[in-house]
Amino acid sequence: MLGTLASSQEGALKVFELLQGKTFRSVGWSTLFDCLSIYEEKFKQALQSPGAILPEFQEGDAKALVAYLNVLQKVFTCFTPKFHLHF
């Protein structure tokens, strides 16, 4: 659903705001990146094991990961906010 919404510049802005936690507290960048970190850790552990067999993922987990990555890609493709960095 978020991926479809993020397909346009206006929709990507709405998804970006949603992930900033302005609308729903349970959906946010931290939730997205926590999910990605869990998968990253599983892959790291698998690669450190003898035989280096990639871990098995449930179909639902794999679909969730793909969905998160698609949303992230669309948000950054369609809407790139102007960040001002101060050092």
C-alpha positions in Angstrom: 0.0 0.0 0.0 2.8 2.5 0.9 4.7 1.5 -2.2 1.7 2.4 -4.4 1.2 5.7 -2.6 4.9 6.6 -3.0 4.7 6.2 -6.8 4.1 9.9 -7.3 5.9 12.9 -5.9 2.9 14.0 -3.8 2.3 10.5 -2.6 6.0 10.1 -1.8 5.8 13.2 0.4 2.8 11.7 2.2 4.7 8.5 2.8 7.8 10.4 4.0 5.6 12.3 6.5 4.0 9.1 7.6 7.4 7.5 8.2 8.5 10.6 10.1 5.9 9.6 12.7 3.6 12.6 12.2 0.6 10.4 11.4 1.0 7.0 13.0 3.5 6.3 15.8 3.7 2.5 15.0 4.9 3.1 11.4 8.1 5.0 11.0 11.7 5.0 9.8 12.9 3.2 12.9 10.4 0.4 12.3 11.6 0.1 8.7 15.3 0.1 9.6 14.8 -2.2 12.6 13.3 -4.7 10.2 16.2 -4.3 7.7 18.7 -4.6 10.6 17.2 -8.0 11.7 17.7 -9.4 8.2 21.2 -8.0 7.9 22.1 -9.7 11.2 20.7 -13.0 10.0 22.8 -12.8 6.8 26.0 -11.8 8.7 25.5 -14.8 11.0 25.0 -17.1 8.1 28.1 -15.9 6.3 30.2 -16.5 9.4 29.0 -20.1 9.7 31.0 -22.9 8.2 29.5 -23.8 4.8 28.0 -20.3 4.5 24.5 -21.3 3.7 22.1 -18.4 3.4 19.3 -18.4 6.1 15.8 -19.6 5.3 13.2 -16.9 5.4 9.5 -17.5 5.6 7.6 -16.3 2.5 5.8 -13.6 4.5 9.1 -12.3 5.9 10.6 -12.2 2.4 7.6 -10.3 1.0 7.7 -7.8 3.9 11.4 -7.2 3.2 10.8 -6.6 -0.5 7.8 -4.3 0.3 10.0 -2.2 2.8 12.7 -1.9 0.2 10.3 -0.9 -2.5 8.8 1.8 -0.3 12.2 3.1 0.6 13.3 3.2 -3.0 10.1 5.0 -4.2 10.3 7.6 -1.4 13.8 8.5 -2.3 13.2 8.3 -6.1 10.0 10.4 -6.1 10.7 12.7 -3.1 14.1 13.9 -1.9 13.7 16.4 0.8 16.3 19.2 1.1 18.4 18.5 4.1 20.6 21.2 5.5 23.7 19.8 7.3 25.4 22.0 9.9 28.8 21.1 11.1 
